[in-house]
Amino acid sequence: MRRNARIHISLNILIAALLLAAGNDIARAADSVSAGLRLADAWCRACHAIEPHMAAVSDQAPSFWAVANRHGTTALSLKVFLRTSHQNMPNLVVSPEEADDLADYILSLKTE
């Protein structure tokens, strides 16, 4: 086999592997958002409006849409917030994976 043909085959294999990995990342992100919505529904719905256009439940608990669209809201800021105790919130024990899922869900609501 000629050298150019081997390089061409190797590049095609590399491109296929990268496309497969990108597809897996997209699927994982969608799964994380879905898992975050399930967690929000179970843990947060009593106080927060967890979906866009949902009626506010409490004047003191911001909607997840509002949180997502605040200036400075990032995945890291959400994860730190979710893993820290707060006076006006139940003291939930949130695993790193659950914090990732909740943060991914909240950030999926960002419109700006």
N, C-alpha and C positions, 0 to 999 in steps of 0.2 A: 504494500500500500504506500502510495506516495505520502510524503510529509505533509503537504497541503491538505490532502484528504483527511489525514488523521487529525490535523488541527481543526478542520471544519467539523468533523464528527465530535470532537471534544468540546468545541464551542456550542454546538447544538445540545449536547448533553448538559452542559453548564446552564444554558438558557432555560432548558426544560426544568432543571432542578430549581432554579430561581423562581420560575413561574409557579411551580408546585408549592414552594415555600411561601410565596406571597399569597396564594390561594388559601393555604392553611392559616396564615396570619389573619386574613379577612374573616375566615370562619370562626377562629378563636375570638376575635373582637366581637362578632355578632353574638356568640355564645355568652361572652362576658356581659354585654349589654342586657341580654335576656335574663341572665342570672341576677344582675343588679336590679332589674325591675321586679323580679320575684322577691328579692330581699327587701326592697323598698315597700312593696305591697304588704309584706309580713310585719316589718318592723317600724315603718315610718308613716304609713298612711293615716294613723290615728291623729297625727298632729300636722303633717305636711301635705300639701297638694303635690303629689308625686308625678302627675302627668300634666302636660300642657292643657290649658283651658279648664282644668279641674277647679272646682270651687275651693276657696281657702277654708281650711279647717280651723285654724287658730290665727289670731292677729300676731302672735309672737313667733310663730314658726313660718319661715319664708318658704315659698314654693320652690320645688327643685328647679323649675324653669328659671326663676329669679336668681337662684344660687348659681346656676350654670352660666348665666349671662352677666354676672357681676364682673367688673374689671378686676383682674388679678386671680380669678378662679382658675386653678390648674389641677391636673391630676394629683400632683404632689400636695398641694394645699388641701385638697379634699381628703386625701388619705391620712394626712396628719390630723386633720379635724376629726375624722371618723374614728381614729384610734386614741383620741384624747377625751377625758371626762369633761363634761360641761354641766354647769349648775342647772340649767333649765331643760336638760335632756335626760332621758333614762341612761343609766350607765350600762350600755351595751358592750359586750365583749365581741369585738369584730376582728376576725382573723385577717392577715394580710391579703389573702385571696378574696375575701368578702369585701374588704376595703377597695381592692382593685375593681371588682365587679360593680360596686355602688358608684365609685368614681367614674367608671366608664359609662354607666347608665346616665348619671347626672350630666356628664359632658356631652352625651348624645343629644341632649335637649338644647344645646347652645345654638343660637340663631345669629349671633353677631359675627 
